[in-house]
Amino acid sequence: MRKLLLGVARLLLLGAASGLLPAALRAEESVAYFNIPVDVAPDVAQPLAKDGPVRVVLEAVDPERLVALLARRGGVARADGRVELLLGAYRPADFTGERDWLAPSFFVDYEDAPVPELVGQLRASHRSPQPSDIVRFVADVVQGSYDRGIDVASRVARDRRGDCTEFAVLTTALARAAGLPARVVLGVALNTHEGRIEAYGHAWSEIAVQGSWQVADAALVPIAGSIRYLPLGVLENEGPGYVMGVAQLMPGWVKRISILPAQM
């Protein structure tokens, strides 16, 4: 039954890739995951300060949907149809419901082989793994690849390759197995690379330590210190329909980002 459900999920993903989702979701494998064009005002300092204010203007396929996602963060619809937002220090993804972020699920199936084997390897080096330990472990065992869809944690543990969604779900699975609440988050990442600011749709994990959610991003370990994150939402649907849950949160409706001076 589980194999059948996974097959259905794969068909949903293939359908999305063939046109059911916005075109920005159908990025070519040869480019970074969901690249988003960026325009930078001449007087914006580069690289971006780690926690300093950054004013972004997002051009969206569906501005109303994006405003709804960002309303609690101060996102404002502009007269030109774009959405403006001031980014500061990282603020966890918005989630107002009740949820057990320690429990296994169809998507975060950390009780299914071979995830327990990886848990054992992690604990062999770290008796009580902390988020940084888990991130480094996942970064070491998973190879970056753009030829995967959106795999459940046990598939990632078996194949050990994937893009940011695979890094995120395995990080979340290992954190929960270690007794740390964790969840998969999707949104936008900003990074300064070779003197220019880049943006892309991205997935990462948030892990709670003493009640405080923090970023755990194994996919971007080499550039972790320079990333600015804008969460669009938590992947709440971790059941057999998780692919469509991902589709609803994917930042594919963000077509372009303009970065303006923080003070205008």
C-alpha positions as CSV (number, residue, x, y, z in Angstrom):
1,M,0.0,0.0,0.0
2,R,2.8,2.4,0.9
3,K,4.5,1.7,-2.5
4,L,1.2,2.5,-4.2
5,L,0.8,5.8,-2.4
6,L,4.4,6.7,-3.2
7,G,3.7,6.0,-6.8
8,V,0.7,8.2,-6.7
9,A,2.8,10.9,-5.2
10,R,5.3,10.6,-7.9
11,L,2.6,10.9,-10.6
12,L,1.3,14.1,-8.9
13,L,4.8,15.5,-9.0
14,L,5.2,14.6,-12.7
15,G,1.9,16.2,-13.4
16,A,3.1,19.3,-11.6
17,A,6.3,19.3,-13.6
18,S,4.3,19.0,-16.9
19,G,2.3,22.2,-16.3
20,L,0.0,22.0,-13.4
21,L,2.3,24.3,-11.4
22,P,3.7,27.7,-12.2
23,A,6.5,27.7,-14.8
24,A,9.2,28.7,-12.3
25,L,8.7,25.3,-10.6
26,R,9.9,23.6,-13.8
27,A,13.5,24.7,-13.5
28,E,16.0,22.9,-15.7
29,E,18.3,20.4,-13.8
30,S,21.4,22.3,-15.0
31,V,20.6,25.4,-13.0
32,A,20.4,26.0,-9.3
33,Y,17.2,25.0,-7.6
34,F,14.4,27.4,-8.6
35,N,16.6,30.3,-9.5
36,I,14.9,33.7,-9.1
37,P,16.2,36.8,-11.1
38,V,17.3,39.6,-8.8
39,D,17.5,43.3,-9.4
40,V,19.7,45.2,-6.9
41,A,19.5,49.0,-6.4
42,P,22.8,50.7,-6.9
43,D,23.1,51.9,-3.3
44,V,22.4,48.5,-1.7
45,A,25.5,47.3,0.2
46,Q,26.9,44.0,-0.9
47,P,27.3,41.4,0.5
48,L,24.1,41.6,2.5
49,A,24.6,42.0,6.2
50,K,23.9,38.7,8.1
51,D,21.1,40.1,10.2
52,G,20.7,43.7,9.0
53,P,17.5,45.0,7.4
54,V,16.9,44.1,3.8
55,R,14.0,45.6,1.8
56,V,12.7,43.2,-0.8
57,V,10.0,43.6,-3.5
58,L,8.7,40.4,-4.9
59,E,7.0,40.1,-8.3
60,A,4.6,37.2,-8.1
61,V,2.3,35.2,-10.4
62,D,-0.3,35.4,-7.6
63,P,0.3,38.6,-5.5
64,E,-2.8,38.0,-3.4
65,R,-1.6,34.5,-2.4
66,L,1.9,35.8,-1.6
67,V,0.5,38.7,0.5
68,A,-1.6,36.2,2.4
69,L,1.5,34.1,3.1
70,L,3.5,37.2,4.2
71,A,0.9,39.2,6.0
72,R,2.0,38.3,9.5
73,R,5.5,39.3,8.5
74,G,4.5,42.8,7.3
75,G,4.2,42.0,3.6
76,V,2.4,44.8,1.8
77,A,0.8,44.8,-1.7
78,R,2.1,47.7,-3.8
79,A,0.2,49.6,-6.4
80,D,2.3,48.1,-9.1
81,G,1.1,44.6,-8.1
82,R,4.3,43.6,-6.3
83,V,4.7,42.7,-2.7
84,E,7.1,44.6,-0.4
85,L,8.7,43.3,2.8
86,L,11.4,44.3,5.2
87,L,13.6,41.4,6.2
88,G,15.4,41.5,9.5
89,A,17.0,38.7,11.6
90,Y,15.7,35.3,11.0
91,R,12.1,34.8,12.1
92,P,10.8,31.2,12.1
93,A,8.1,30.1,9.7
94,D,4.5,31.1,10.7
95,F,2.4,28.2,12.0
96,T,-0.6,28.7,14.2
97,G,-2.0,25.2,14.5
98,E,-1.3,22.4,17.0
99,R,1.1,19.8,15.7
100,D,3.4,17.1,17.2
101,W,6.7,17.9,15.5
102,L,8.3,14.8,17.0
103,A,6.1,12.1,15.5
104,P,6.9,10.0,12.5
105,S,4.8,10.5,9.4
106,F,4.4,9.3,5.8
107,F,6.9,11.9,4.6
108,V,9.2,12.1,7.7
109,D,9.3,8.3,8.1
110,Y,12.2,8.0,10.5
111,E,11.2,4.6,11.8
112,D,11.5,3.0,8.4
113,A,14.7,1.4,7.1
114,P,17.3,2.5,6.5
115,V,16.8,5.7,8.5
116,P,17.5,3.9,11.9
117,E,20.9,2.9,10.5
118,L,21.8,6.5,9.9
119,V,20.5,7.4,13.4
120,G,22.8,4.8,14.8
121,Q,25.8,6.3,12.9
122,L,24.9,9.8,14.1
123,R,24.6,8.7,17.7
124,A,27.9,6.8,17.5
125,S,29.6,10.2,17.1
126,H,27.2,12.3,19.1
127,R,25.4,10.8,22.0
128,S,22.9,13.7,22.2
129,P,23.0,15.2,18.7
130,Q,22.5,18.9,18.5
131,P,21.1,20.7,15.4
132,S,24.6,21.6,14.1
133,D,25.7,17.9,14.5
134,I,22.7,16.8,12.5
135,V,23.3,19.4,9.8
136,R,26.9,18.4,9.3
137,F,26.0,14.7,9.3
138,V,23.4,15.1,6.6
139,A,25.7,17.3,4.5
140,D,28.3,14.6,4.6
141,V,26.0,11.6,3.7
142,V,23.8,13.2,1.1
143,Q,25.1,14.1,-2.4
144,G,23.6,17.1,-4.1
145,S,21.6,16.1,-7.2
146,Y,18.8,17.7,-9.3
147,D,17.4,14.4,-10.7
148,R,15.1,13.6,-7.8
149,G,11.5,14.6,-7.2
150,I,10.5,15.1,-3.6
151,D,11.5,11.9,-1.7
152,V,10.4,10.7,1.7
153,A,13.1,10.4,4.4
154,S,13.6,6.7,4.0
155,R,14.2,7.0,0.3
156,V,16.7,9.7,0.9
157,A,18.5,7.6,3.5
158,R,18.7,4.8,0.9
159,D,19.7,6.8,-2.1
160,R,21.7,9.5,-0.3
161,R,21.2,12.1,-3.0
162,G,18.8,14.9,-3.8
163,D,18.2,18.6,-3.8
164,C,17.2,20.9,-1.0
165,T,14.0,19.0,-0.3
166,E,15.8,15.8,0.3
167,F,18.4,17.4,2.6
168,A,15.5,19.1,4.5
169,V,13.4,16.0,5.1
170,L,16.4,13.8,6.2
171,T,17.5,16.5,8.6
172,T,14.0,16.7,10.0
173,A,13.8,12.9,10.3
174,L,17.1,12.6,12.1
175,A,16.3,15.5,14.4
176,R,12.9,13.9,15.4
177,A,14.6,10.5,15.9
178,A,17.0,12.3,18.3
179,G,14.1,13.8,20.3
180,L,14.3,17.3,18.8
181,P,11.1,18.8,17.3
182,A,11.7,19.5,13.7
183,R,9.8,20.5,10.5
184,V,10.3,21.2,6.8
185,V,10.1,24.8,5.7
186,L,9.9,26.2,2.2
187,G,10.6,29.7,1.1
188,V,13.2,32.0,-0.5
189,A,17.0,32.1,0.2
190,L,19.2,35.1,-0.7
191,N,22.9,34.8,-1.0
192,T,25.9,36.9,-2.2
193,H,28.0,34.9,-4.6
194,E,31.0,36.3,-6.4
195,G,30.0,39.8,-5.9
196,R,26.3,39.5,-6.9
197,I,23.2,38.7,-4.9
198,E,21.3,35.6,-5.9
199,A,17.9,34.2,-4.9
200,Y,16.3,30.9,-5.3
201,G,13.3,28.9,-4.0
202,H,14.6,26.7,-1.2
203,A,13.7,24.1,1.4
204,W,15.3,23.7,4.8
205,S,14.6,22.4,8.2
206,E,13.7,24.2,11.4
207,I,14.7,22.4,14.7
208,A,13.4,23.6,18.1
209,V,15.9,23.9,20.9
210,Q,14.5,25.0,24.2
211,G,11.3,26.1,22.5
212,S,13.1,28.3,19.9
213,W,13.0,27.3,16.2
214,Q,16.3,27.7,14.4
215,V,17.4,27.1,10.8
216,A,19.0,23.7,10.1
217,D,20.1,23.8,6.4
218,A,22.4,20.9,5.4
219,A,22.1,21.7,1.7
220,L,23.9,25.0,1.9
221,V,26.5,24.2,4.6
222,P,29.5,25.7,2.6
223,I,27.8,29.1,2.4
224,A,25.8,29.0,5.6
225,G,27.1,32.2,7.0
226,S,25.9,34.4,4.1
227,I,22.3,33.1,3.6
228,R,19.2,35.2,4.3
229,Y,16.0,33.2,4.6
230,L,12.4,34.2,3.9
231,P,10.1,31.3,5.1
232,L,6.8,31.1,3.2
233,G,5.4,28.3,5.3
234,V,5.7,25.0,7.0
235,L,5.0,21.7,5.2
236,E,2.0,20.8,7.3
237,N,0.8,18.0,5.1
238,E,3.2,15.1,5.8
239,G,0.7,12.4,4.6
240,P,0.5,10.7,1.2
241,G,-0.5,14.0,-0.3
242,Y,2.7,15.7,0.8
243,V,3.7,16.5,-2.8
244,M,0.7,18.8,-3.3
245,G,1.4,20.3,0.2
246,V,4.9,21.1,-1.1
247,A,3.4,22.6,-4.3
248,Q,1.2,25.0,-2.3
249,L,4.2,26.3,-0.4
250,M,6.8,26.3,-3.2
251,P,7.9,29.9,-4.0
252,G,7.4,29.2,-7.7
253,W,5.0,32.1,-7.9
254,V,7.9,34.5,-7.1
255,K,9.1,35.5,-10.6
256,R,11.5,38.3,-9.7
257,I,13.0,40.0,-6.6
258,S,14.2,43.6,-6.3
259,I,16.4,44.6,-3.4
260,L,16.1,48.2,-2.3
261,P,17.8,50.2,0.4
262,A,16.4,49.5,3.9
263,Q,15.7,53.2,4.4
264,M,13.8,55.0,1.7
